[in-house]
Amino acid sequence: MSKHSQLYVICIAGLVSFALTSVGFFYLRSLRNAEEVHLGLQSYVTVQQLTLPERVDERTTLTDVNTVGTNLTYTYEVDEKLKDLAEINMAQVEQGALQKGCSGEMAETIKRGASYTYVYLSQNKDRIGTFTISKCP
């Protein structure tokens, strides 16, 4: 496969992933109670699973998305090439996720009772850090 064909495939995959995610969040915004939120999150997980694993940046890959009740959990794997995994400032990561999530579609589902848990693992599956967002400031 030529480099242009590979780039084309990557661009199409990215657009499909974005479209599926956008449709999922649009659907989640319409939910009104815990049961509907749970069912909506299950639907979202089913669609999101189709795009996994998904490279988020040069060091991070989204490897799993699952739901229990009204909690949606994202599991990320951090590349071992990072010199020292202990240098990762989880408070800073959490603050970034809170700012990004609470300024977007995620804030709507949180208002309806959803929560979002983020799990960061090393490539050896050692836990680097975890946090949950259940309300927006």
Backbone torsions as a table, in degrees:
resi	resn	phi	psi	omega
1	MET	NA	131.2	-179.2
2	SER	-70.6	163.5	179.2
3	LYS	-61.5	-37.3	179.6
4	HIS	-66.4	-39.3	178.1
5	SER	-66.1	-41.4	178.3
6	GLN	-62.8	-43.3	179.2
7	LEU	-63.3	-41.0	178.4
8	TYR	-61.3	-45.4	179.2
9	VAL	-62.2	-43.2	179.1
10	ILE	-62.6	-44.0	179.3
11	CYS	-62.5	-44.0	179.3
12	ILE	-63.3	-43.8	179.5
13	ALA	-61.4	-41.1	178.4
14	GLY	-64.0	-42.3	179.0
15	LEU	-66.0	-40.7	178.4
16	VAL	-64.1	-44.1	178.4
17	SER	-59.6	-45.8	179.3
18	PHE	-62.3	-44.3	-179.2
19	ALA	-63.5	-45.2	179.9
20	LEU	-62.8	-41.7	179.2
21	THR	-65.2	-43.1	179.9
22	SER	-63.4	-43.4	177.9
23	VAL	-62.4	-42.3	179.1
24	GLY	-59.9	-46.0	179.9
25	PHE	-69.3	-36.4	176.8
26	PHE	-60.2	-42.6	178.1
27	TYR	-63.5	-44.2	-178.3
28	LEU	-62.6	-29.8	-179.6
29	ARG	-64.3	-23.3	-175.7
30	SER	-86.4	-2.9	-174.3
31	LEU	-81.1	147.2	-172.4
32	ARG	-117.4	-29.2	-177.3
33	ASN	-133.7	174.1	-174.1
34	ALA	-57.9	-41.3	-179.5
35	GLU	-65.1	-42.6	177.9
36	GLU	-66.0	-39.2	177.9
37	VAL	-62.3	-45.2	178.9
38	HIS	-58.8	-48.1	-179.9
39	LEU	-64.1	-39.0	177.2
40	GLY	-64.1	-42.3	178.0
41	LEU	-64.9	-38.5	177.1
42	GLN	-61.3	-43.4	178.0
43	SER	-62.7	-43.6	179.4
44	TYR	-60.2	-43.8	179.7
45	VAL	-61.0	-44.0	-179.6
46	THR	-57.0	-44.5	179.7
47	VAL	-70.7	-45.3	-177.0
48	GLN	-63.6	-34.8	179.9
49	GLN	-58.1	-28.0	-178.9
50	LEU	-65.8	-20.9	-175.9
51	THR	-98.8	0.1	-174.2
52	LEU	-91.4	149.5	-4.8
53	PRO	-73.1	151.5	-177.9
54	GLU	-128.0	118.6	179.6
55	ARG	-69.7	124.4	-178.0
56	VAL	-93.2	-43.3	175.6
57	ASP	-153.5	-169.7	-174.5
58	GLU	-65.8	-15.5	-178.4
59	ARG	-120.9	-7.8	-169.3
60	THR	-128.4	135.2	177.1
61	THR	-127.7	129.5	173.1
62	LEU	-76.8	117.6	-174.4
63	THR	-108.2	-20.6	-178.2
64	ASP	-156.0	147.6	172.5
65	VAL	-136.2	127.3	177.3
66	ASN	-147.2	167.8	-178.5
67	THR	-137.2	144.0	171.3
68	VAL	-134.5	118.8	-176.9
69	GLY	61.1	-124.8	-179.5
70	THR	-103.8	18.9	177.9
71	ASN	-106.7	130.9	176.1
72	LEU	-108.4	126.8	-178.5
73	THR	-113.8	126.9	174.0
74	TYR	-104.0	129.1	177.0
75	THR	-113.6	125.5	-179.0
76	TYR	-115.4	148.4	174.9
77	GLU	-115.0	130.1	-178.4
78	VAL	-101.1	132.4	-177.6
79	ASP	-60.0	132.1	-179.8
80	GLU	-64.1	-15.8	-178.4
81	LYS	-66.3	-15.0	175.6
82	LEU	-60.1	125.4	-172.3
83	LYS	-53.6	-44.6	-177.7
84	ASP	-144.4	106.9	-178.2
85	LEU	-59.7	-24.5	179.1
86	ALA	-68.0	-17.4	179.4
87	GLU	-74.2	-12.9	-179.2
88	ILE	-68.1	123.0	-179.5
89	ASN	-90.6	95.2	-175.9
90	MET	-64.2	-30.9	177.3
91	ALA	-63.5	-38.6	178.3
92	GLN	-69.7	-40.2	176.8
93	VAL	-61.8	-44.9	179.3
94	GLU	-62.3	-43.7	179.8
95	GLN	-62.1	-40.7	177.7
96	GLY	-63.8	-42.5	178.6
97	ALA	-65.8	-39.5	179.3
98	LEU	-63.7	-46.4	179.7
99	GLN	-63.8	-45.4	-178.8
100	LYS	-67.9	-46.2	-177.5
101	GLY	-68.2	-39.4	-176.0
102	CYS	-81.9	-2.7	174.6
103	SER	-105.5	6.3	-176.7
104	GLY	-130.5	-155.6	-176.6
105	GLU	-63.3	-30.2	-178.4
106	MET	-58.9	-34.2	-179.6
107	ALA	-59.2	-35.9	179.5
108	GLU	-64.7	-42.0	-179.3
109	THR	-73.8	-30.7	175.5
110	ILE	-63.8	-40.9	177.3
111	LYS	-59.1	-27.9	-178.3
112	ARG	-93.4	6.5	173.7
113	GLY	108.8	0.0	179.9
114	ALA	-79.0	156.4	170.8
115	SER	-134.4	157.6	-176.1
116	TYR	-127.4	124.2	178.1
117	THR	-110.3	137.1	179.6
118	TYR	-117.7	124.6	-179.9
119	VAL	-118.2	127.4	178.3
120	TYR	-114.2	125.7	-177.7
121	LEU	-122.8	154.0	169.7
122	SER	-78.8	172.3	177.1
123	GLN	-64.2	-20.9	176.5
124	ASN	-85.3	4.0	-179.7
125	LYS	73.5	16.6	173.1
126	ASP	-77.3	137.8	-178.4
127	ARG	-74.4	125.0	176.3
128	ILE	-91.5	-40.8	179.7
129	GLY	-178.1	160.2	-179.4
130	THR	-146.1	143.1	171.2
131	PHE	-151.7	158.8	-179.9
132	THR	-126.3	137.1	174.6
133	ILE	-108.7	116.5	-178.5
134	SER	-124.6	-2.1	174.4
135	LYS	-155.9	155.7	178.9
136	CYS	-109.5	144.8	-179.6
137	PRO	-67.1	NA	NA
